[in-house]
Amino acid sequence: MGASLAFALGRADRSILAGAASQEKRLDAIGGVLVFALLTTLLLGLSHLHGGEPSFSSGGLYHLPVLALSFYCLITLLIAERRAENPILPLLPFRNHVFSSAIASNGILQMTMLGIFFLTPFFMERGLHLSTTHMAILLTSQQFYNVMTSYLGGWQRVGTGRGSEYV
């Protein structure tokens, strides 16, 4: 796919490419700072960095204000991106309900998959009473299998005659 795109761009009209490159687009620095602030405050709010009992309830004076600041950064980012000339996060596609629901369902899917990948080692070690070494071998073999199958699945047969080859 990448090679075909490179060949297509190589054959493209040079004046179109020059016109597209000459259009000056300014970086949305405010949006970049707000995305950084949002992600930093969200990460700090979900992490356990305060002293004391290791529970969410004991750190309420730490977690809740930082999460509130994260929510404030999100609202500020949305307002700033709505007014930006060249936004980092274009909001126009989110007006399409099909697109928005697809993004939301994909986010839910990714979060549940991440939860499963995060909890599997704990289940294997504590629930099945496996040793850490045995668990590491199982998880490493799973990743090896994922890498190999994705590599094999990515092969494409190029050509149809005798000289066809796999890329």
NORNORQUI-V653728 format. One record per pair of residues at least 12 apart in sequence whose ideal C-beta (glycine too) atoms are under 8 Angstrom apart, sorted by the first residue. I is the first residue (numbers start at 1). J is the second residue. Records with the same first field share a line. If there is no record, write none. Layout:
BEGIN
I=J / J
END
This chain:
BEGIN
25=86
26=85 / 86
27=86
28=81 / 84 / 85 / 86 / 87 / 88
30=80 / 84
31=77 / 80 / 81 / 84 / 87 / 88 / 89
32=88
34=73 / 76 / 77 / 80
35=77 / 88 / 89
37=73
38=70 / 73 / 74 / 77
41=66 / 67 / 69 / 70 / 73
42=67 / 70
44=66
45=63 / 66 / 67 / 69 / 70
46=63 / 67
49=62
50=62 / 63
77=89
78=91
120=139
121=135 / 139
124=138 / 139
155=167
END
